[in-house]
Amino acid sequence: MGNNFTEVMTKKSDSELLEIVTKLKDDYQPDAVEAAREEIKNRNLSDEKIKQAENEIKEKETKEKDKENEPLEIGQRIMFLIFFWGIIPWIMASTFKNNGYLKKYKDAWRFMKYGFLTYVGFIIIMFLLFYLTN
């Protein structure tokens, strides 16, 4: 069977093809999944090659999970705490999310919130000290 996905699938690695026909099949058009199946058949993969490809998929998933759960470094925390205002920290936080660093994204917004609350608290204390001493 030939379709317009056949050429694309010939360029994929064994692990990418296996991932397409198993884990990611709902993310692809049916013709693309079928082209991936045909390419796997054409390659006549041995059990050892299939096992190796499955291990590559597991390693990739582990790396994605590690990336997803990576916390902000101390310097980044301080930066977001101090520079909570403005578009640059907001853009930086958004790039974390776009690049798969979900914990960093959440931490960045949390520290910007802490910075804002600290600033507001400081203003209230200064206001109270000024008016209570006069």
Phi, psi and omega per residue, in radians:
M1 nan 2.281 3.105
G2 -2.086 2.371 3.026
N3 -2.496 3.116 -3.060
N4 -1.238 -0.041 3.078
F5 -1.680 -0.181 -3.057
T6 -1.014 -0.839 -3.115
E7 -1.106 -0.687 3.130
V8 -1.087 -0.760 -3.078
M9 -1.217 -0.458 3.107
T10 -1.159 -0.378 -3.121
K11 -1.570 -0.139 -3.120
K12 -1.400 2.670 3.061
S13 -1.338 2.901 3.111
D14 -1.003 -0.779 -3.104
S15 -1.164 -0.646 3.105
E16 -1.117 -0.742 3.125
L17 -1.093 -0.806 3.128
L18 -1.096 -0.649 3.118
E19 -1.149 -0.672 3.130
I20 -1.126 -0.749 -3.083
V21 -1.416 -0.177 -3.139
T22 -2.017 -1.450 -2.999
K23 -1.177 -0.660 -3.012
L24 -1.814 0.192 -3.025
K25 -1.039 -0.512 3.123
D26 -1.333 -0.275 3.138
D27 -1.541 -0.164 -3.089
Y28 -1.999 2.714 3.044
Q29 -1.169 2.598 -3.133
P30 -0.952 -0.647 3.116
D31 -1.139 -0.615 3.117
A32 -1.197 -0.738 3.116
V33 -1.105 -0.730 3.118
E34 -1.121 -0.703 3.101
A35 -1.106 -0.661 3.095
A36 -1.133 -0.746 3.092
R37 -1.057 -0.761 3.136
E38 -1.107 -0.700 3.136
E39 -1.150 -0.672 3.080
I40 -1.078 -0.766 3.099
K41 -1.081 -0.757 -3.130
N42 -1.100 -0.572 -3.130
R43 -1.363 -0.295 3.099
N44 0.891 0.988 -3.049
L45 -1.188 2.381 3.076
S46 -1.355 2.881 3.095
D47 -1.032 -0.637 3.137
E48 -1.129 -0.736 3.131
K49 -1.154 -0.692 3.121
I50 -1.122 -0.756 3.124
K51 -1.097 -0.731 3.120
Q52 -1.089 -0.745 3.129
A53 -1.139 -0.691 3.096
E54 -1.099 -0.682 3.091
N55 -1.126 -0.666 3.101
E56 -1.109 -0.686 3.108
I57 -1.115 -0.765 3.128
K58 -1.100 -0.727 3.108
E59 -1.081 -0.728 3.129
K60 -1.089 -0.764 3.118
E61 -1.103 -0.697 3.124
T62 -1.115 -0.762 3.117
K63 -1.089 -0.702 3.128
E64 -1.130 -0.707 3.104
K65 -1.132 -0.758 3.120
D66 -1.068 -0.757 3.131
K67 -1.095 -0.757 -3.131
E68 -1.056 -0.605 -3.054
N69 -1.762 0.161 -3.119
E70 -1.285 2.179 -3.110
P71 -1.428 2.903 3.040
L72 -1.159 2.530 3.034
E73 -1.329 2.830 -3.066
I74 -1.039 -0.709 3.121
G75 -1.107 -0.673 3.104
Q76 -1.177 -0.674 3.112
R77 -1.058 -0.817 -3.134
I78 -1.100 -0.751 -3.141
M79 -1.050 -0.804 3.137
F80 -1.203 -0.538 3.103
L81 -1.169 -0.760 -3.092
I82 -1.397 -0.775 -3.065
F83 -1.810 0.985 -3.103
F84 -1.273 -0.396 -3.092
W85 -1.597 2.743 3.014
G86 1.717 2.843 -3.025
I87 -1.330 -0.532 -3.065
I88 -1.109 -0.864 3.094
P89 -1.107 -0.579 3.127
W90 -1.163 -0.714 3.100
I91 -1.157 -0.734 3.120
M92 -1.040 -0.779 3.129
A93 -1.074 -0.730 3.141
S94 -1.139 -0.611 3.121
T95 -1.176 -0.542 3.053
F96 -1.023 -0.838 -3.115
K97 -1.107 -0.782 -3.124
N98 -1.104 -0.466 -3.132
N99 -1.696 0.140 3.049
G100 1.580 0.120 3.127
Y101 -1.637 1.311 -3.022
L102 -1.180 -0.684 3.130
K103 -1.168 -0.724 3.096
K104 -1.049 -0.720 3.125
Y105 -1.046 -0.858 -3.133
K106 -1.143 -0.721 3.114
D107 -1.099 -0.713 -3.131
A108 -1.043 -0.837 3.134
W109 -1.162 -0.614 3.107
R110 -1.109 -0.774 -3.131
F111 -1.250 -0.530 3.028
M112 -1.146 -0.676 3.102
K113 -1.118 -0.784 3.105
Y114 -1.047 -0.714 3.116
G115 -1.097 -0.758 3.119
F116 -1.108 -0.800 -3.134
L117 -1.134 -0.635 3.078
T118 -1.116 -0.755 3.125
Y119 -1.086 -0.818 3.131
V120 -1.105 -0.753 3.105
G121 -1.063 -0.729 3.116
F122 -1.083 -0.755 3.130
I123 -1.102 -0.752 3.131
I124 -1.108 -0.766 3.119
I125 -1.093 -0.770 3.123
M126 -1.095 -0.733 3.111
F127 -1.052 -0.832 3.137
L128 -1.112 -0.755 3.131
L129 -1.105 -0.694 -3.133
F130 -1.137 -0.834 -3.065
Y131 -1.412 -0.408 3.096
L132 -1.404 -0.451 3.129
T133 -1.538 -0.146 3.126
N134 -1.817 nan nan
